[in-house]
Amino acid sequence: MVKRNKWLDKRGQKIIIIVCLSFLVGVMGGAIAANLMGPNAKSELILWMKSGAQAQQSGSFTAIFWKYLKYDIIIWLGGWLQLGLFLSGMAFLLRSISLGFASAMMMVTYGVKGVWGAMFGILPQNIILIPAYIFIMCAAIYYLLTWNDGNGKRGLKRERRRKQTEYCIIFLASIVFVAIGAGIEVALYPL
C-alpha cells in the first residue's frame, strides 16, 4: 500500500485556497473599480459599450479561442521561470479583474437586463474557463516550487523530466477546456 504524502496534500490544499481567494479578490476588485468610476468616465464607458454592442459582429472560434488561450499560455509559462509566479499571478489577476469589471459594467449599464446579460453572456463559457485557469495556476505554482525535488543527480534528472511531462500534459488538458469555453461562447453569442 502506498503511503500518502501529507506534506504534499497540505501544500496542494494551501495552493488551491490561495489561488481561489486571489481570483475572488480580483473579481471583487474589478467590480469595485467599475462601481467607483466617476460619473463622466462611467457615462463615457456606457456609451462606448452600447455602441460597441450594436456594432459588434459574431467572433470566429479562432479569435475567441486565441483570446482565452493567451491567458492560459502566460500562466503556464510562469511555471517554467524562476520569477514565473509573478508572471502567472499577474495574468491570472488581470483575467479575474477584467471578468469582475465587465460583469459589473454590464449591470451598471443595463440595470436588471445587465444582470441577465452577464448571466447568459459571460457566465456560460466562464463556468468552464475559470476552473481551467485555476487548475493551470495551481499547477504552475506547484511545479514551480517542486522542480528540484529528488534524490541524487540521476534521481533528480529523472524526477524533473517526469514533472515536466506531467506539466505539459496538464497544459494540453487546459487547452481542451479553453477550446470548450470558446465553443460555448461562439454557440451562445447570438443570445
Salt bridges, closest charged atoms under 4 A:
ASP9 OD2 - ARG4 NH2 3.20
GLU159 OE2 - ARG162 NH2 2.26
GLU166 OE2 - ARG162 NH1 2.16
GLU185 OE2 - LYS67 NZ 3.40
